[in-house]
């Protein structure tokens, strides 16, 4: 579980090191990592293990605090699922 107290450095290391086997090209992986890396301070997730272990569709509820959420939500889901769309 990620909390606001989690160090940004740890989150950024994780963003750069997690494999994304389902993204086909290195360009897709680089863009995904660059966007999430730049916004790492704004990302907070709970129960990440549920997303990573899901084999089928995932239902996600967001709280709509800002417009950036519309861009980051799909990105963080792809990242948590190893690039699986």
N, C-alpha and C positions, 0 to 999 in steps of 0.2 A: 504494500500500500504506500502511496506517495502522499506525503503531507507537506504543508507549506514550510515546515522546518527542515525538510530535506535539503541538503546542500546542492546548490546549482552545479558545482563542479562534478559531483557524483552523477547527477542527471545527465549532464552533457557527455560525460564519459560513456554512459550507458547508451545515449543516442548515437554516438559514433561507433560503438562496438557491436551492437545487436545485429545479428545477421538478418538480411532481408531477401531470403531465397526466392520469394514469389515475385519480386520485381525483376523484370527481364533484363533491363540494361543498367549499366553503371551510371548513366545519366539520370534515370529514374531514382536510383538509390541516392545519388548525390543531391538531387533537388529535394527529396524527402528529408534527408538529414539536415540540409542547410536551413530549410524553413523551420523545422522543429528545434534545431540548435539555436537559431536566433530568438525563438519564442519560448525557450525552456523555462524562463522565469515565470511565465504565465500559465504553464501547464500543471494541472493538478488532477490526478486520477485516483480512483479507489477501486480496489478489487481487480487489479491488473491481471491476476492469474486467471480470472474468469474469461477474459477476452483472449488471452494467449492459448488457452486450452479448448476454446470453442471450435467445434468442427463444422458447424452450420452457421446459419444467419444469427446475428446478434442484435438485440433490441437495446438501444441506448437512450437514456433520458438526459437532456441537458437543461441548464437553467437559463439560457439566453441572456447572459449578462452584457454581451457586447457583440459587435459584428465580426470581430476576429475569430470568435468561436465557430462561425460557419466555415472558415478556412481550416482551422486547426483540428476540428473534430474528425473529419475523414482522414486527415494526415496521421493523427495519433492512433486511430484505429488500424490503419494500414501498418504502422510501425509496430504496434503491439502484437499484431497477427503475422509479423514477419513479411509484410508486403502482400499478404493475401487479400484480394478484393472481394 
